[in-house]
Amino acid sequence: MSYLDVNNLSFKYQEKPIFDGAEMRLFEGEHMVIVGPNGSGKTTLLKRYS
C-alpha cells in the first residue's frame, strides 16, 4: 500500500508547460529525491502540492 500517490500531475507557468502527466508513488519509509535543472519546476512542485 502506498503512502502517497500522484497521477497525471501537470503545471504550466505563463503558458509554458513545466511538467505534464507526472506520476510518482511513495511508500512509507521511503525517501524521494527530485532533481532537475534550474527552472524545471522542482520548487513549484513542492510549494504547490505540499
C-alpha positions as CSV (number, residue, x, y, z in Angstrom):
1,M,0.0,0.0,0.0
2,S,1.5,3.4,-1.0
3,Y,1.8,6.3,1.4
4,L,1.4,8.9,-1.4
5,D,0.2,8.5,-5.0
6,V,0.3,11.3,-7.6
7,N,-1.2,10.7,-11.0
8,N,-1.4,12.8,-14.1
9,L,0.1,16.0,-12.5
10,S,0.5,18.9,-14.8
11,F,1.7,22.5,-14.3
12,K,2.2,25.5,-16.7
13,Y,3.9,28.8,-16.0
14,Q,2.9,31.6,-18.3
15,E,1.6,29.0,-20.8
16,K,4.9,27.1,-20.8
17,P,4.5,23.5,-19.7
18,I,6.8,22.9,-16.7
19,F,5.7,19.3,-16.2
20,D,2.9,17.3,-17.8
21,G,1.4,14.0,-16.8
22,A,3.9,13.4,-14.0
23,E,3.3,10.3,-11.8
24,M,5.0,9.2,-8.6
25,R,4.4,6.8,-5.8
26,L,6.0,6.9,-2.4
27,F,5.8,4.1,0.1
28,E,6.1,4.6,3.9
29,G,9.7,4.7,5.0
30,E,11.0,5.5,1.5
31,H,12.8,8.7,0.5
32,M,12.4,10.6,-2.7
33,V,14.8,13.0,-4.4
34,I,13.7,15.4,-7.1
35,V,16.4,16.5,-9.4
36,G,16.5,18.7,-12.5
37,P,18.0,21.9,-13.9
38,N,17.1,25.4,-12.8
39,G,13.6,26.3,-13.9
40,S,12.3,22.8,-14.3
41,G,9.6,23.1,-11.6
42,K,11.2,21.4,-8.5
43,T,10.4,24.1,-6.0
44,T,7.0,24.8,-7.7
45,L,6.1,21.1,-7.2
46,L,6.9,21.2,-3.5
47,K,5.2,24.6,-2.8
48,R,2.1,23.9,-4.9
49,Y,1.3,20.4,-3.7
50,S,2.6,20.2,-0.2
